[in-house]
Amino acid sequence: MPEGDTLHRAAARVGAALIGRRLVTVEGTHRAVARDGRRLTGRTVTGVEAIGKHLLVHTDGGWTVRTHLGMTGRWVVLAPDAPWRTSPGKARLVLRTAEAIAVCFAAPTVEIGPTSQVHATVGRLGPDLVDDAPPLDTIVTRARASMSPTVADLLLDQQVASGVGNVYKSEVLFLERLAPVTSPADLDDGILAALYRRAHRLLVANVTGGQRTTTGSRRPGRNYWVYGRAGRPCRRCGAPIASTTHGRHDRVTYWCPTCQPQPSASSRSTVNG
Ligand SMILES: [Zn+2]
């Protein structure tokens, strides 16, 4: 599943392939491409950036194409004569230069427009947690304004801070020992800041590549504390990992009911102190 670290890696790959090169054709099955793709044809790519879970390709003349990868999207870079392992009919956006082809598969969102307009869309996002020093005080302020009923929903709210998807959500809550159903209103600012500081560190540690890990081990099957491990023993206490589906989008959260107790009324008053 694409999260903030995945997007930064994709931006590096797509940028290496496209920056400084002229777009010979812009095609794809997304309706935005059919409608506006020709606006990009013939333009030179001037930059590629990842902001949260958005990937932006900028061209001369002030145009930008934005993709959001949702749950399933991905970017692939191919040599012009390389065989496609996925059917071209599934390509939502194909940016072709004389030297390389960048293809975005399965992205639910593709927008083509003036750079200023696209930046306005992205500007509603919270600070990017992959940045060097995300402003935790700003993030906590935005968290207080969020309508998210649980911390699990809060971490996925990209208007608070961007970059956390379903994997990091579960892993951050385990490492910070918080039950996913905890109400953000029951947590003080220090605990909220600690959640986002943890998410920042995990995302940054995984930007450079390889198997994504939160445990420090990059071996598949050992790389996560709780994500995807329902019914298996907690790596810390041995209790079976639980999974809960909740929130607006019915996203699953994995957690250890022993290591991540819900704050009780008494501990809550201590927390809020
Ligand atoms: Zn445990």
Residues whose N, C-alpha, C, O or C-beta is under 5 A from the ligand:
A	BS01	ZN	C234 R236 C237 G238 A239 C256 T258 C259
